[in-house]
């Protein structure tokens, strides 16, 4: 609800989520969330990328064939 103050633990969680997703979108320009080891973040990034790529490939197989591996 607008105007309703957030509880401190909610703020902490939302700040964590913002940093976590920011690092996924831009690993070089956004710091990793505190408390998340680099190795775990790398695994999460790879799983997310592979899932999204799998969805796109299943829905748009012709696009990959046209674009080729380099641009895909």
mmCIF file of the N, C-alpha and C atoms, coordinates in Angstrom:
data_MODEL
# 
_entry.id   MODEL 
# 
loop_
_atom_site.group_PDB 
_atom_site.id 
_atom_site.type_symbol 
_atom_site.label_atom_id 
_atom_site.label_alt_id 
_atom_site.label_comp_id 
_atom_site.label_asym_id 
_atom_site.label_entity_id 
_atom_site.label_seq_id 
_atom_site.pdbx_PDB_ins_code 
_atom_site.Cartn_x 
_atom_site.Cartn_y 
_atom_site.Cartn_z 
_atom_site.occupancy 
_atom_site.B_iso_or_equiv 
_atom_site.pdbx_formal_charge 
_atom_site.auth_seq_id 
_atom_site.auth_comp_id 
_atom_site.auth_asym_id 
_atom_site.auth_atom_id 
_atom_site.pdbx_PDB_model_num 
ATOM 1   N N  . UNK A 1 1  ? 0.829  -1.180  0.000   1.00 0.00 ? 1  UNK A N  1 
ATOM 2   C CA . UNK A 1 1  ? 0.000  0.000   0.000   1.00 0.00 ? 1  UNK A CA 1 
ATOM 3   C C  . UNK A 1 1  ? 0.875  1.244   0.000   1.00 0.00 ? 1  UNK A C  1 
ATOM 4   N N  . UNK A 1 2  ? 0.549  2.212   -0.852  1.00 0.00 ? 2  UNK A N  1 
ATOM 5   C CA . UNK A 1 2  ? 1.333  3.445   -0.857  1.00 0.00 ? 2  UNK A CA 1 
ATOM 6   C C  . UNK A 1 2  ? 1.192  4.185   0.471   1.00 0.00 ? 2  UNK A C  1 
ATOM 7   N N  . UNK A 1 3  ? 2.263  4.804   0.899   1.00 0.00 ? 3  UNK A N  1 
ATOM 8   C CA . UNK A 1 3  ? 2.228  5.581   2.113   1.00 0.00 ? 3  UNK A CA 1 
ATOM 9   C C  . UNK A 1 3  ? 2.416  4.779   3.387   1.00 0.00 ? 3  UNK A C  1 
ATOM 10  N N  . UNK A 1 4  ? 2.378  3.488   3.273   1.00 0.00 ? 4  UNK A N  1 
ATOM 11  C CA . UNK A 1 4  ? 2.535  2.631   4.453   1.00 0.00 ? 4  UNK A CA 1 
ATOM 12  C C  . UNK A 1 4  ? 4.019  2.314   4.628   1.00 0.00 ? 4  UNK A C  1 
ATOM 13  N N  . UNK A 1 5  ? 4.599  2.631   5.774   1.00 0.00 ? 5  UNK A N  1 
ATOM 14  C CA . UNK A 1 5  ? 6.030  2.369   5.957   1.00 0.00 ? 5  UNK A CA 1 
ATOM 15  C C  . UNK A 1 5  ? 6.330  0.873   5.986   1.00 0.00 ? 5  UNK A C  1 
ATOM 16  N N  . UNK A 1 6  ? 7.462  0.521   5.402   1.00 0.00 ? 6  UNK A N  1 
ATOM 17  C CA . UNK A 1 6  ? 7.877  -0.883  5.405   1.00 0.00 ? 6  UNK A CA 1 
ATOM 18  C C  . UNK A 1 6  ? 8.585  -1.211  6.709   1.00 0.00 ? 6  UNK A C  1 
ATOM 19  N N  . UNK A 1 7  ? 8.414  -2.437  7.143   1.00 0.00 ? 7  UNK A N  1 
ATOM 20  C CA . UNK A 1 7  ? 9.121  -2.905  8.330   1.00 0.00 ? 7  UNK A CA 1 
ATOM 21  C C  . UNK A 1 7  ? 10.586 -3.111  7.965   1.00 0.00 ? 7  UNK A C  1 
ATOM 22  N N  . UNK A 1 8  ? 11.502 -2.946  8.919   1.00 0.00 ? 8  UNK A N  1 
ATOM 23  C CA . UNK A 1 8  ? 12.934 -3.089  8.620   1.00 0.00 ? 8  UNK A CA 1 
ATOM 24  C C  . UNK A 1 8  ? 13.297 -4.417  7.977   1.00 0.00 ? 8  UNK A C  1 
ATOM 25  N N  . UNK A 1 9  ? 12.721 -5.537  8.444   1.00 0.00 ? 9  UNK A N  1 
ATOM 26  C CA . UNK A 1 9  ? 13.085 -6.828  7.840   1.00 0.00 ? 9  UNK A CA 1 
ATOM 27  C C  . UNK A 1 9  ? 12.587 -6.931  6.409   1.00 0.00 ? 9  UNK A C  1 
ATOM 28  N N  . UNK A 1 10 ? 11.465 -6.264  6.096   1.00 0.00 ? 10 UNK A N  1 
ATOM 29  C CA . UNK A 1 10 ? 10.966 -6.249  4.722   1.00 0.00 ? 10 UNK A CA 1 
ATOM 30  C C  . UNK A 1 10 ? 11.908 -5.437  3.849   1.00 0.00 ? 10 UNK A C  1 
ATOM 31  N N  . UNK A 1 11 ? 12.370 -4.307  4.368   1.00 0.00 ? 11 UNK A N  1 
ATOM 32  C CA . UNK A 1 11 ? 13.313 -3.487  3.615   1.00 0.00 ? 11 UNK A CA 1 
ATOM 33  C C  . UNK A 1 11 ? 14.581 -4.272  3.321   1.00 0.00 ? 11 UNK A C  1 
ATOM 34  N N  . UNK A 1 12 ? 15.088 -4.966  4.322   1.00 0.00 ? 12 UNK A N  1 
ATOM 35  C CA . UNK A 1 12 ? 16.302 -5.748  4.125   1.00 0.00 ? 12 UNK A CA 1 
ATOM 36  C C  . UNK A 1 12 ? 16.102 -6.792  3.036   1.00 0.00 ? 12 UNK A C  1 
ATOM 37  N N  . UNK A 1 13 ? 14.968 -7.473  3.051   1.00 0.00 ? 13 UNK A N  1 
ATOM 38  C CA . UNK A 1 13 ? 14.704 -8.499  2.050   1.00 0.00 ? 13 UNK A CA 1 
ATOM 39  C C  . UNK A 1 13 ? 14.566 -7.877  0.666   1.00 0.00 ? 13 UNK A C  1 
ATOM 40  N N  . UNK A 1 14 ? 13.879 -6.753  0.572   1.00 0.00 ? 14 UNK A N  1 
ATOM 41  C CA . UNK A 1 14 ? 13.708 -6.100  -0.722  1.00 0.00 ? 14 UNK A CA 1 
ATOM 42  C C  . UNK A 1 14 ? 15.037 -5.561  -1.242  1.00 0.00 ? 14 UNK A C  1 
ATOM 43  N N  . UNK A 1 15 ? 15.864 -5.042  -0.362  1.00 0.00 ? 15 UNK A N  1 
ATOM 44  C CA . UNK A 1 15 ? 17.197 -4.590  -0.767  1.00 0.00 ? 15 UNK A CA 1 
ATOM 45  C C  . UNK A 1 15 ? 18.032 -5.771  -1.261  1.00 0.00 ? 15 UNK A C  1 
ATOM 46  N N  . UNK A 1 16 ? 17.910 -6.906  -0.570  1.00 0.00 ? 16 UNK A N  1 
ATOM 47  C CA . UNK A 1 16 ? 18.617 -8.117  -0.981  1.00 0.00 ? 16 UNK A CA 1 
ATOM 48  C C  . UNK A 1 16 ? 18.160 -8.547  -2.375  1.00 0.00 ? 16 UNK A C  1 
ATOM 49  N N  . UNK A 1 17 ? 16.837 -8.578  -2.587  1.00 0.00 ? 17 UNK A N  1 
ATOM 50  C CA . UNK A 1 17 ? 16.303 -8.976  -3.892  1.00 0.00 ? 17 UNK A CA 1 
ATOM 51  C C  . UNK A 1 17 ? 16.769 -8.033  -4.992  1.00 0.00 ? 17 UNK A C  1 
ATOM 52  N N  . UNK A 1 18 ? 16.766 -6.745  -4.707  1.00 0.00 ? 18 UNK A N  1 
ATOM 53  C CA . UNK A 1 18 ? 17.190 -5.757  -5.706  1.00 0.00 ? 18 UNK A CA 1 
ATOM 54  C C  . UNK A 1 18 ? 18.654 -5.972  -6.088  1.00 0.00 ? 18 UNK A C  1 
ATOM 55  N N  . UNK A 1 19 ? 19.512 -6.182  -5.105  1.00 0.00 ? 19 UNK A N  1 
ATOM 56  C CA . UNK A 1 19 ? 20.923 -6.431  -5.388  1.00 0.00 ? 19 UNK A CA 1 
ATOM 57  C C  . UNK A 1 19 ? 21.113 -7.761  -6.119  1.00 0.00 ? 19 UNK A C  1 
ATOM 58  N N  . UNK A 1 20 ? 20.384 -8.783  -5.705  1.00 0.00 ? 20 UNK A N  1 
ATOM 59  C CA . UNK A 1 20 ? 20.495 -10.113 -6.307  1.00 0.00 ? 20 UNK A CA 1 
ATOM 60  C C  . UNK A 1 20 ? 20.115 -10.074 -7.782  1.00 0.00 ? 20 UNK A C  1 
ATOM 61  N N  . UNK A 1 21 ? 18.948 -9.488  -8.089  1.00 0.00 ? 21 UNK A N  1 
ATOM 62  C CA . UNK A 1 21 ? 18.500 -9.431  -9.483  1.00 0.00 ? 21 UNK A CA 1 
ATOM 63  C C  . UNK A 1 21 ? 19.328 -8.448  -10.294 1.00 0.00 ? 21 UNK A C  1 
ATOM 64  N N  . UNK A 1 22 ? 19.820 -7.388  -9.655  1.00 0.00 ? 22 UNK A N  1 
ATOM 65  C CA . UNK A 1 22 ? 20.694 -6.449  -10.361 1.00 0.00 ? 22 UNK A CA 1 
ATOM 66  C C  . UNK A 1 22 ? 21.972 -7.124  -10.814 1.00 0.00 ? 22 UNK A C  1 
ATOM 67  N N  . UNK A 1 23 ? 22.509 -7.987  -9.967  1.00 0.00 ? 23 UNK A N  1 
ATOM 68  C CA . UNK A 1 23 ? 23.731 -8.710  -10.322 1.00 0.00 ? 23 UNK A CA 1 
ATOM 69  C C  . UNK A 1 23 ? 23.474 -9.730  -11.431 1.00 0.00 ? 23 UNK A C  1 
ATOM 70  N N  . UNK A 1 24 ? 22.293 -10.318 -11.450 1.00 0.00 ? 24 UNK A N  1 
ATOM 71  C CA . UNK A 1 24 ? 21.954 -11.255 -12.521 1.00 0.00 ? 24 UNK A CA 1 
ATOM 72  C C  . UNK A 1 24 ? 21.889 -10.514 -13.854 1.00 0.00 ? 24 UNK A C  1 
ATOM 73  N N  . UNK A 1 25 ? 21.251 -9.345  -13.853 1.00 0.00 ? 25 UNK A N  1 
ATOM 74  C CA . UNK A 1 25 ? 21.111 -8.575  -15.090 1.00 0.00 ? 25 UNK A CA 1 
ATOM 75  C C  . UNK A 1 25 ? 22.436 -7.982  -15.554 1.00 0.00 ? 25 UNK A C  1 
ATOM 76  N N  . UNK A 1 26 ? 23.265 -7.545  -14.616 1.00 0.00 ? 26 UNK A N  1 
ATOM 77  C CA . UNK A 1 26 ? 24.517 -6.867  -14.963 1.00 0.00 ? 26 UNK A CA 1 
ATOM 78  C C  . UNK A 1 26 ? 25.601 -7.236  -13.951 1.00 0.00 ? 26 UNK A C  1 
ATOM 79  N N  . UNK A 1 27 ? 26.216 -8.417  -14.112 1.00 0.00 ? 27 UNK A N  1 
ATOM 80  C CA . UNK A 1 27 ? 27.195 -8.880  -13.126 1.00 0.00 ? 27 UNK A CA 1 
ATOM 81  C C  . UNK A 1 27 ? 28.410 -7.958  -12.977 1.00 0.00 ? 27 UNK A C  1 
ATOM 82  N N  . UNK A 1 28 ? 28.814 -7.298  -14.057 1.00 0.00 ? 28 UNK A N  1 
ATOM 83  C CA . UNK A 1 28 ? 29.988 -6.429  -13.979 1.00 0.00 ? 28 UNK A CA 1 
ATOM 84  C C  . UNK A 1 28 ? 29.654 -5.070  -13.369 1.00 0.00 ? 28 UNK A C  1 
ATOM 85  N N  . UNK A 1 29 ? 28.425 -4.606  -13.547 1.00 0.00 ? 29 UNK A N  1 
ATOM 86  C CA . UNK A 1 29 ? 28.058 -3.280  -13.078 1.00 0.00 ? 29 UNK A CA 1 
ATOM 87  C C  . UNK A 1 29 ? 27.291 -3.255  -11.775 1.00 0.00 ? 29 UNK A C  1 
ATOM 88  N N  . UNK A 1 30 ? 26.956 -4.411  -11.235 1.00 0.00 ? 30 UNK A N  1 
ATOM 89  C CA . UNK A 1 30 ? 26.153 -4.460  -10.011 1.00 0.00 ? 30 UNK A CA 1 
ATOM 90  C C  . UNK A 1 30 ? 26.762 -5.469  -9.044  1.00 0.00 ? 30 UNK A C  1 
ATOM 91  N N  . UNK A 1 31 ? 26.943 -5.025  -7.822  1.00 0.00 ? 31 UNK A N  1 
ATOM 92  C CA . UNK A 1 31 ? 27.573 -5.891  -6.814  1.00 0.00 ? 31 UNK A CA 1 
ATOM 93  C C  . UNK A 1 31 ? 26.676 -7.070  -6.450  1.00 0.00 ? 31 UNK A C  1 
ATOM 94  N N  . UNK A 1 32 ? 27.300 -8.165  -6.105  1.00 0.00 ? 32 UNK A N  1 
ATOM 95  C CA . UNK A 1 32 ? 26.592 -9.360  -5.647  1.00 0.00 ? 32 UNK A CA 1 
ATOM 96  C C  . UNK A 1 32 ? 25.972 -9.075  -4.281  1.00 0.00 ? 32 UNK A C  1 
ATOM 97  N N  . UNK A 1 33 ? 24.848 -9.705  -3.998  1.00 0.00 ? 33 UNK A N  1 
ATOM 98  C CA . UNK A 1 33 ? 24.197 -9.544  -2.693  1.00 0.00 ? 33 UNK A CA 1 
ATOM 99  C C  . UNK A 1 33 ? 25.132 -10.007 -1.583  1.00 0.00 ? 33 UNK A C  1 
ATOM 100 N N  . UNK A 1 34 ? 25.103 -9.306  -0.479  1.00 0.00 ? 34 UNK A N  1 
ATOM 101 C CA . UNK A 1 34 ? 25.922 -9.696  0.670   1.00 0.00 ? 34 UNK A CA 1 
ATOM 102 C C  . UNK A 1 34 ? 25.465 -11.063 1.164   1.00 0.00 ? 34 UNK A C  1 
ATOM 103 N N  . UNK A 1 35 ? 26.428 -11.905 1.459   1.00 0.00 ? 35 UNK A N  1 
ATOM 104 C CA . UNK A 1 35 ? 26.109 -13.227 1.983   1.00 0.00 ? 35 UNK A CA 1 
ATOM 105 C C  . UNK A 1 35 ? 25.931 -14.297 0.924   1.00 0.00 ? 35 UNK A C  1 
ATOM 106 N N  . UNK A 1 36 ? 26.035 -13.931 -0.359  1.00 0.00 ? 36 UNK A N  1 
ATOM 107 C CA . UNK A 1 36 ? 25.900 -14.923 -1.429  1.00 0.00 ? 36 UNK A CA 1 
ATOM 108 C C  . UNK A 1 36 ? 27.292 -15.161 -2.016  1.00 0.00 ? 36 UNK A C  1 
ATOM 109 N N  . UNK A 1 37 ? 27.864 -16.344 -1.816  1.00 0.00 ? 37 UNK A N  1 
ATOM 110 C CA . UNK A 1 37 ? 29.188 -16.635 -2.364  1.00 0.00 ? 37 UNK A CA 1 
ATOM 111 C C  . UNK A 1 37 ? 29.192 -16.575 -3.895  1.00 0.00 ? 37 UNK A C  1 
ATOM 112 N N  . UNK A 1 38 ? 30.319 -16.156 -4.454  1.00 0.00 ? 38 UNK A N  1 
ATOM 113 C CA . UNK A 1 38 ? 30.448 -16.019 -5.908  1.00 0.00 ? 38 UNK A CA 1 
ATOM 114 C C  . UNK A 1 38 ? 30.132 -17.333 -6.621  1.00 0.00 ? 38 UNK A C  1 
ATOM 115 N N  . UNK A 1 39 ? 30.572 -18.442 -6.056  1.00 0.00 ? 39 UNK A N  1 
ATOM 116 C CA . UNK A 1 39 ? 30.336 -19.748 -6.689  1.00 0.00 ? 39 UNK A CA 1 
ATOM 117 C C  . UNK A 1 39 ? 28.841 -20.037 -6.793  1.00 0.00 ? 39 UNK A C  1 
ATOM 118 N N  . UNK A 1 40 ? 28.095 -19.740 -5.740  1.00 0.00 ? 40 UNK A N  1 
ATOM 119 C CA . UNK A 1 40 ? 26.644 -19.984 -5.764  1.00 0.00 ? 40 UNK A CA 1 
ATOM 120 C C  . UNK A 1 40 ? 25.952 -19.051 -6.744  1.00 0.00 ? 40 UNK A C  1 
ATOM 121 N N  . UNK A 1 41 ? 26.405 -17.818 -6.802  1.00 0.00 ? 41 UNK A N  1 
ATOM 122 C CA . UNK A 1 41 ? 25.801 -16.860 -7.728  1.00 0.00 ? 41 UNK A CA 1 
ATOM 123 C C  . UNK A 1 41 ? 26.043 -17.307 -9.170  1.00 0.00 ? 41 UNK A C  1 
ATOM 124 N N  . UNK A 1 42 ? 27.231 -17.828 -9.430  1.00 0.00 ? 42 UNK A N  1 
ATOM 125 C CA . UNK A 1 42 ? 27.553 -18.311 -10.773 1.00 0.00 ? 42 UNK A CA 1 
ATOM 126 C C  . UNK A 1 42 ? 26.638 -19.476 -11.161 1.00 0.00 ? 42 UNK A C  1 
ATOM 127 N N  . UNK A 1 43 ? 26.420 -20.404 -10.243 1.00 0.00 ? 43 UNK A N  1 
ATOM 128 C CA . UNK A 1 43 ? 25.523 -21.537 -10.507 1.00 0.00 ? 43 UNK A CA 1 
ATOM 129 C C  . UNK A 1 43 ? 24.114 -21.029 -10.803 1.00 0.00 ? 43 UNK A C  1 
ATOM 130 N N  . UNK A 1 44 ? 23.627 -20.098 -10.003 1.00 0.00 ? 44 UNK A N  1 
ATOM 131 C CA . UNK A 1 44 ? 22.284 -19.549 -10.209 1.00 0.00 ? 44 UNK A CA 1 
ATOM 132 C C  . UNK A 1 44 ? 22.188 -18.866 -11.570 1.00 0.00 ? 44 UNK A C  1 
ATOM 133 N N  . UNK A 1 45 ? 23.195 -18.061 -11.925 1.00 0.00 ? 45 UNK A N  1 
ATOM 134 C CA . UNK A 1 45 ? 23.197 -17.384 -13.228 1.00 0.00 ? 45 UNK A CA 1 
ATOM 135 C C  . UNK A 1 45 ? 23.152 -18.384 -14.374 1.00 0.00 ? 45 UNK A C  1 
ATOM 136 N N  . UNK A 1 46 ? 23.944 -19.440 -14.276 1.00 0.00 ? 46 UNK A N  1 
ATOM 137 C CA . UNK A 1 46 ? 23.972 -20.446 -15.338 1.00 0.00 ? 46 UNK A CA 1 
ATOM 138 C C  . UNK A 1 46 ? 22.636 -21.171 -15.453 1.00 0.00 ? 46 UNK A C  1 
ATOM 139 N N  . UNK A 1 47 ? 22.040 -21.532 -14.321 1.00 0.00 ? 47 UNK A N  1 
ATOM 140 C CA . UNK A 1 47 ? 20.741 -22.211 -14.357 1.00 0.00 ? 47 UNK A CA 1 
ATOM 141 C C  . UNK A 1 47 ? 19.668 -21.311 -14.960 1.00 0.00 ? 47 UNK A C  1 
ATOM 142 N N  . UNK A 1 48 ? 19.652 -20.057 -14.550 1.00 0.00 ? 48 UNK A N  1 
ATOM 143 C CA . UNK A 1 48 ? 18.667 -19.118 -15.083 1.00 0.00 ? 48 UNK A CA 1 
ATOM 144 C C  . UNK A 1 48 ? 18.859 -18.931 -16.586 1.00 0.00 ? 48 UNK A C  1 
ATOM 145 N N  . UNK A 1 49 ? 20.096 -18.719 -17.013 1.00 0.00 ? 49 UNK A N  1 
ATOM 146 C CA . UNK A 1 49 ? 20.384 -18.538 -18.437 1.00 0.00 ? 49 UNK A CA 1 
ATOM 147 C C  . UNK A 1 49 ? 19.962 -19.771 -19.238 1.00 0.00 ? 49 UNK A C  1 
ATOM 148 N N  . UNK A 1 50 ? 20.325 -20.947 -18.759 1.00 0.00 ? 50 UNK A N  1 
ATOM 149 C CA . UNK A 1 50 ? 19.985 -22.174 -19.484 1.00 0.00 ? 50 UNK A CA 1 
ATOM 150 C C  . UNK A 1 50 ? 18.477 -22.379 -19.578 1.00 0.00 ? 50 UNK A C  1 
ATOM 151 N N  . UNK A 1 51 ? 17.746 -22.050 -18.513 1.00 0.00 ? 51 UNK A N  1 
ATOM 152 C CA . UNK A 1 51 ? 16.285 -22.176 -18.557 1.00 0.00 ? 51 UNK A CA 1 
ATOM 153 C C  . UNK A 1 51 ? 15.672 -21.212 -19.558 1.00 0.00 ? 51 UNK A C  1 
ATOM 154 N N  . UNK A 1 52 ? 16.104 -19.963 -19.530 1.00 0.00 ? 52 UNK A N  1 
ATOM 155 C CA . UNK A 1 52 ? 15.560 -18.972 -20.468 1.00 0.00 ? 52 UNK A CA 1 
ATOM 156 C C  . UNK A 1 52 ? 15.911 -19.362 -21.897 1.00 0.00 ? 52 UNK A C  1 
ATOM 157 N N  . UNK A 1 53 ? 17.157 -19.776 -22.117 1.00 0.00 ? 53 UNK A N  1 
ATOM 158 C CA . UNK A 1 53 ? 17.553 -20.198 -23.459 1.00 0.00 ? 53 UNK A CA 1 
ATOM 159 C C  . UNK A 1 53 ? 16.722 -21.399 -23.914 1.00 0.00 ? 53 UNK A C  1 
ATOM 160 N N  . UNK A 1 54 ? 16.464 -22.337 -23.016 1.00 0.00 ? 54 UNK A N  1 
ATOM 161 C CA . UNK A 1 54 ? 15.647 -23.500 -23.356 1.00 0.00 ? 54 UNK A CA 1 
ATOM 162 C C  . UNK A 1 54 ? 14.231 -23.118 -23.746 1.00 0.00 ? 54 UNK A C  1 
ATOM 163 N N  . UNK A 1 55 ? 13.634 -22.168 -23.005 1.00 0.00 ? 55 UNK A N  1 
ATOM 164 C CA . UNK A 1 55 ? 12.286 -21.694 -23.347 1.00 0.00 ? 55 UNK A CA 1 
ATOM 165 C C  . UNK A 1 55 ? 12.281 -21.041 -24.721 1.00 0.00 ? 55 UNK A C  1 
ATOM 166 N N  . UNK A 1 56 ? 13.266 -20.181 -24.968 1.00 0.00 ? 56 UNK A N  1 
ATOM 167 C CA . UNK A 1 56 ? 13.326 -19.484 -26.256 1.00 0.00 ? 56 UNK A CA 1 
ATOM 168 C C  . UNK A 1 56 ? 13.559 -20.458 -27.402 1.00 0.00 ? 56 UNK A C  1 
ATOM 169 N N  . UNK A 1 57 ? 14.448 -21.411 -27.201 1.00 0.00 ? 57 UNK A N  1 
ATOM 170 C CA . UNK A 1 57 ? 14.729 -22.392 -28.246 1.00 0.00 ? 57 UNK A CA 1 
ATOM 171 C C  . UNK A 1 57 ? 13.504 -23.235 -28.551 1.00 0.00 ? 57 UNK A C  1 
ATOM 172 N N  . UNK A 1 58 ? 12.763 -23.608 -27.517 1.00 0.00 ? 58 UNK A N  1 
ATOM 173 C CA . UNK A 1 58 ? 11.550 -24.410 -27.726 1.00 0.00 ? 58 UNK A CA 1 
ATOM 174 C C  . UNK A 1 58 ? 10.482 -23.618 -28.477 1.00 0.00 ? 58 UNK A C  1 
ATOM 175 N N  . UNK A 1 59 ? 10.412 -22.327 -28.218 1.00 0.00 ? 59 UNK A N  1 
ATOM 176 C CA . UNK A 1 59 ? 9.371  -21.499 -28.847 1.00 0.00 ? 59 UNK A CA 1 
ATOM 177 C C  . UNK A 1 59 ? 9.800  -20.934 -30.197 1.00 0.00 ? 59 UNK A C  1 
ATOM 178 N N  . UNK A 1 60 ? 11.095 -20.706 -30.372 1.00 0.00 ? 60 UNK A N  1 
ATOM 179 C CA . UNK A 1 60 ? 11.572 -20.052 -31.591 1.00 0.00 ? 60 UNK A CA 1 
ATOM 180 C C  . UNK A 1 60 ? 12.760 -20.791 -32.212 1.00 0.00 ? 60 UNK A C  1 
ATOM 181 N N  . UNK A 1 61 ? 12.603 -22.064 -32.588 1.00 0.00 ? 61 UNK A N  1 
ATOM 182 C CA . UNK A 1 61 ? 13.742 -22.812 -33.133 1.00 0.00 ? 61 UNK A CA 1 
ATOM 183 C C  . UNK A 1 61 ? 14.247 -22.250 -34.457 1.00 0.00 ? 61 UNK A C  1 
ATOM 184 N N  . UNK A 1 62 ? 13.365 -21.664 -35.243 1.00 0.00 ? 62 UNK A N  1 
ATOM 185 C CA . UNK A 1 62 ? 13.771 -21.113 -36.538 1.00 0.00 ? 62 UNK A CA 1 
ATOM 186 C C  . UNK A 1 62 ? 14.677 -19.901 -36.340 1.00 0.00 ? 62 UNK A C  1 
ATOM 187 N N  . UNK A 1 63 ? 14.404 -19.104 -35.316 1.00 0.00 ? 63 UNK A N  1 
ATOM 188 C CA . UNK A 1 63 ? 15.242 -17.927 -35.039 1.00 0.00 ? 63 UNK A CA 1 
ATOM 189 C C  . UNK A 1 63 ? 16.690 -18.335 -34.795 1.00 0.00 ? 63 UNK A C  1 
ATOM 190 N N  . UNK A 1 64 ? 16.892 -19.394 -34.033 1.00 0.00 ? 64 UNK A N  1 
ATOM 191 C CA . UNK A 1 64 ? 18.259 -19.839 -33.764 1.00 0.00 ? 64 UNK A CA 1 
ATOM 192 C C  . UNK A 1 64 ? 18.932 -20.301 -35.050 1.00 0.00 ? 64 UNK A C  1 
ATOM 193 N N  . UNK A 1 65 ? 18.182 -20.999 -35.888 1.00 0.00 ? 65 UNK A N  1 
ATOM 194 C CA . UNK A 1 65 ? 18.745 -21.468 -37.154 1.00 0.00 ? 65 UNK A CA 1 
ATOM 195 C C  . UNK A 1 65 ? 19.130 -20.290 -38.046 1.00 0.00 ? 65 UNK A C  1 
ATOM 196 N N  . UNK A 1 66 ? 18.306 -19.261 -38.061 1.00 0.00 ? 66 UNK A N  1 
ATOM 197 C CA . UNK A 1 66 ? 18.580 -18.087 -38.902 1.00 0.00 ? 66 UNK A CA 1 
ATOM 198 C C  . UNK A 1 66 ? 19.735 -17.265 -38.332 1.00 0.00 ? 66 UNK A C  1 
ATOM 199 N N  . UNK A 1 67 ? 19.728 -17.041 -37.025 1.00 0.00 ? 67 UNK A N  1 
ATOM 200 C CA . UNK A 1 67 ? 20.750 -16.203 -36.396 1.00 0.00 ? 67 UNK A CA 1 
ATOM 201 C C  . UNK A 1 67 ? 22.110 -16.879 -36.315 1.00 0.00 ? 67 UNK A C  1 
ATOM 202 N N  . UNK A 1 68 ? 22.132 -18.181 -36.144 1.00 0.00 ? 68 UNK A N  1 
ATOM 203 C CA . UNK A 1 68 ? 23.387 -18.887 -35.931 1.00 0.00 ? 68 UNK A CA 1 
ATOM 204 C C  . UNK A 1 68 ? 23.791 -18.834 -34.467 1.00 0.00 ? 68 UNK A C  1 
ATOM 205 N N  . UNK A 1 69 ? 24.717 -19.682 -34.081 1.00 0.00 ? 69 UNK A N  1 
ATOM 206 C CA . UNK A 1 69 ? 25.106 -19.812 -32.673 1.00 0.00 ? 69 UNK A CA 1 
ATOM 207 C C  . UNK A 1 69 ? 25.699 -18.528 -32.102 1.00 0.00 ? 69 UNK A C  1 
ATOM 208 N N  . UNK A 1 70 ? 26.493 -17.814 -32.894 1.00 0.00 ? 70 UNK A N  1 
ATOM 209 C CA . UNK A 1 70 ? 27.155 -16.607 -32.399 1.00 0.00 ? 70 UNK A CA 1 
ATOM 210 C C  . UNK A 1 70 ? 26.202 -15.514 -31.977 1.00 0.00 ? 70 UNK A C  1 
ATOM 211 N N  . UNK A 1 71 ? 25.177 -15.270 -32.766 1.00 0.00 ? 71 UNK A N  1 
ATOM 212 C CA . UNK A 1 71 ? 24.212 -14.218 -32.448 1.00 0.00 ? 71 UNK A CA 1 
ATOM 213 C C  . UNK A 1 71 ? 23.124 -14.712 -31.511 1.00 0.00 ? 71 UNK A C  1 
ATOM 214 N N  . UNK A 1 72 ? 22.881 -16.014 -31.484 1.00 0.00 ? 72 UNK A N  1 
ATOM 215 C CA . UNK A 1 72 ? 21.854 -16.570 -30.606 1.00 0.00 ? 72 UNK A CA 1 
ATOM 216 C C  . UNK A 1 72 ? 22.271 -16.368 -29.170 1.00 0.00 ? 72 UNK A C  1 
# 
